[in-house]
């Protein structure tokens, strides 16, 4: 287990345990990695030839193009695009004497470009290690188990990945203990959300007009981040 991943994972889980408003710890870890990559690509890394070569080849997803534009660093972004556009042009095969064949190759090349993102791939490589580290820490560090139990929730996409990684790393008995612990936390969160959503829906029915429902006013806003994960765009 590499220290480079242990420290940020422990910090994210500690902050989540201390402040229930911080949401899913894995969402926070992803966001930290994403912000780091955005800072690099619009900063010093932008002029490094090996980095530029990779960004030319991979490009960026719509989400990260949008986030780079929001940062307002138009010159670095324009230079990235300036050298990326020829890569797109090269993917467009000239018809020549076999237009059908060239068109098929163009389709494959453009599909590959449209499905790749330099930032996503860089962040994902480190994020996968962080999920593995969290599973190892749960297995080997009793204190981490308490931190895990004290999280406000895990979003379902990251909860699923956490389970999958833990299943691959832990022995049967240990995984059973792990699943029992995290299930207890996640099930309680879903029960609470179900209650809030039920009461929120009832608030539109005149028959329940006198029932208290103040804590259910944000039922939808509280539920969707658990189901889908949190963008955390307010962190920028």
C-alpha positions in Angstrom: 0.0 0.0 0.0 1.6 3.3 -1.2 1.8 6.2 1.3 1.0 8.6 -1.5 -2.5 7.2 -1.6 -2.9 6.4 2.2 -2.6 10.0 3.3 -5.3 11.6 1.0 -7.7 8.7 1.6 -7.4 9.0 5.4 -7.8 12.7 5.2 -10.9 12.5 3.1 -12.5 10.0 5.5 -11.5 12.0 8.5 -13.1 15.2 7.1 -16.3 13.2 6.2 -16.5 11.9 9.8 -16.0 15.3 11.2 -18.4 17.1 8.9 -21.5 15.2 7.8 -22.2 17.9 5.1 -19.2 16.8 3.1 -21.0 13.9 1.4 -19.4 10.9 -0.2 -15.6 10.7 0.6 -14.9 9.1 -2.8 -16.6 12.0 -4.6 -14.3 14.4 -2.7 -11.2 12.3 -3.6 -12.2 12.3 -7.3 -12.8 16.0 -7.2 -9.4 16.7 -5.7 -7.7 14.6 -8.4 -9.8 16.3 -11.1 -8.9 19.8 -9.9 -5.3 18.9 -9.7 -5.3 17.8 -13.3 -7.1 20.9 -14.4 -4.5 23.1 -12.7 -1.7 21.2 -14.3 -3.1 21.1 -17.8 -3.8 24.8 -17.9 -0.5 25.6 -16.1 3.0 24.4 -16.5 2.2 21.0 -18.0 0.5 22.6 -21.0 3.9 23.4 -22.5 5.5 20.0 -21.9 6.0 18.2 -25.2 5.1 14.7 -23.9 1.9 16.1 -22.2 0.9 18.0 -25.3 1.4 14.9 -27.4 -1.0 13.0 -25.1 -3.6 15.8 -25.1 -3.4 15.9 -28.9 -4.1 12.2 -29.1 -6.8 12.0 -26.5 -8.5 15.4 -26.3 -11.0 16.0 -23.5 -14.6 15.1 -22.7 -17.4 17.7 -22.9 -17.4 18.0 -19.1 -13.7 18.9 -18.9 -13.8 21.2 -21.8 -16.6 23.1 -20.0 -14.6 23.2 -16.8 -11.5 24.4 -18.5 -13.5 27.2 -20.2 -15.0 28.2 -16.8 -11.5 28.8 -15.5 -11.1 31.6 -18.0 -7.5 30.7 -19.0 -8.2 31.2 -22.7 -4.6 31.4 -24.0 -3.6 27.9 -22.6 -6.8 26.4 -23.8 -6.5 27.9 -27.3 -2.9 26.5 -27.6 -4.2 23.1 -26.6 -6.9 23.3 -29.2 -4.5 24.6 -31.8 -2.4 21.4 -31.7 -5.4 19.1 -31.1 -7.3 20.1 -34.2 -4.7 18.7 -36.6 -5.1 15.3 -34.8 -8.8 15.4 -35.5 -8.1 16.3 -39.1 -5.7 13.3 -39.4 -8.5 11.0 -38.2 -10.5 12.1 -41.2 -9.2 9.8 -43.9 -9.2 11.3 -47.4 -11.5 9.4 -49.7 -8.8 8.7 -52.3 -9.7 5.7 -54.5 -11.6 3.8 -51.8 -14.1 6.3 -50.2 -16.0 3.6 -48.4 -12.9 2.2 -46.7 -11.6 5.7 -45.8 -15.0 6.6 -44.4 -15.0 3.5 -42.2 -11.5 4.3 -40.9 -12.6 7.9 -40.2 -15.6 6.6 -38.2 -13.3 4.4 -36.0 -10.7 7.2 -35.5 -13.3 9.8 -34.6 -15.2 7.5 -32.3 -11.9 6.8 -30.4 -11.2 10.5 -30.1 -14.7 11.3 -28.9 -14.6 8.6 -26.2 -11.2 9.6 -24.7 -10.3 12.3 -22.3 -6.8 13.2 -21.0 -8.1 14.4 -17.6 -10.5 11.6 -17.0 -7.9 9.0 -17.7 -5.2 10.6 -15.5 -7.6 11.1 -12.6 -9.1 7.6 -13.0 -5.7 5.9 -12.7 -5.1 7.5 -9.3 -8.7 7.2 -8.2 -8.6 3.4 -8.8 -5.6 3.2 -6.5 -7.4 5.2 -3.8 -10.4 2.9 -3.8 -8.0 -0.1 -3.4 -6.2 1.8 -0.6 -9.5 2.4 1.2 -10.3 -1.3 1.0 -6.9 -2.3 2.4 -7.2 0.3 5.2 -10.5 -1.1 6.2 -9.0 -4.6 6.4 -5.8 -3.6 8.2 -6.6 -0.5 10.3 -9.2 -0.6 13.0 -9.3 3.2 13.2 -10.3 3.4 9.5 -13.3 1.2 10.2 -14.6 3.8 12.5 -14.0 6.5 10.0 -15.8 4.5 7.4 -18.8 4.0 9.6 -18.9 7.7 10.4 -19.3 8.9 6.8 -22.5 10.7 5.9 -23.0 8.3 3.0 -21.3 6.7 0.0 -22.9 7.6 -3.4 -24.1 4.5 -5.1 -21.6 4.5 -8.1 -18.7 4.7 -5.6 -20.3 2.3 -3.1 -20.6 -0.2 -5.9 -16.9 0.2 -6.8 -15.8 0.0 -3.2 -17.7 -3.3 -2.8 -16.2 -4.7 -6.0 -12.7 -3.8 -5.1 -13.1 -5.1 -1.5 -14.5 -8.4 -2.9 -11.4 -8.9 -5.0 -9.0 -8.1 -2.2 -10.5 -9.6 1.0 -11.0 -13.2 2.0 -14.5 -14.5 2.4 -14.9 -14.0 6.2 -13.3 -10.5 6.1 -15.4 -9.4 3.2 -18.5 -10.6 5.0 -17.6 -8.4 8.0 -16.9 -5.5 5.6 -20.2 -5.9 3.7 -22.2 -6.1 6.9 -20.6 -2.9 8.2 -21.0 -0.8 5.0 -24.5 -2.3 4.3 -25.6 -1.1 7.7 -24.5 2.5 6.9 -25.8 2.6 3.4 -29.1 1.0 4.3 -29.7 3.5 7.0 -29.0 6.3 4.6 -31.5 5.0 2.1 -34.2 4.5 4.8 -33.8 8.1 5.8 -34.0 9.3 2.2 -37.1 7.1 1.6 -38.8 8.7 4.6 -38.0 12.2 3.5 -39.1 11.6 -0.1 -42.4 10.0 1.2 -43.1 13.0 3.4 -42.1 15.5 0.7 -44.6 13.9 -1.7 -47.3 13.9 0.9 -46.8 17.6 1.5 -48.6 18.2 -1.9 -51.6 16.4 -0.6 -54.1 18.6 1.3 -54.9 15.7 3.6 -51.4 15.9 5.2 -51.2 19.7 5.3 -50.8 19.8 9.1 -48.0 17.2 9.3 -44.5 18.5 10.0 -42.2 18.1 7.0 -39.5 20.9 7.4 -36.6 18.4 7.3 -38.1 16.9 4.1 -38.1 20.2 2.1 -34.7 19.3 0.5 -35.6 15.6 0.0 -34.8 15.7 -3.7 -31.6 17.6 -3.3 -30.5 15.2 -0.6 -31.4 12.1 -2.6 -29.9 12.7 -6.0 -26.2 13.1 -4.8 -26.5 9.7 -3.1 -27.9 8.0 -6.2 -25.5 9.6 -8.8 -22.6 11.1 -6.9 -21.7 14.8 -6.4 -20.1 17.1 -8.9 -18.8 19.3 -6.1 -18.5 22.1 -8.6 -18.8 24.7 -5.8 -15.3 23.6 -4.7 -13.6 25.3 -7.7 
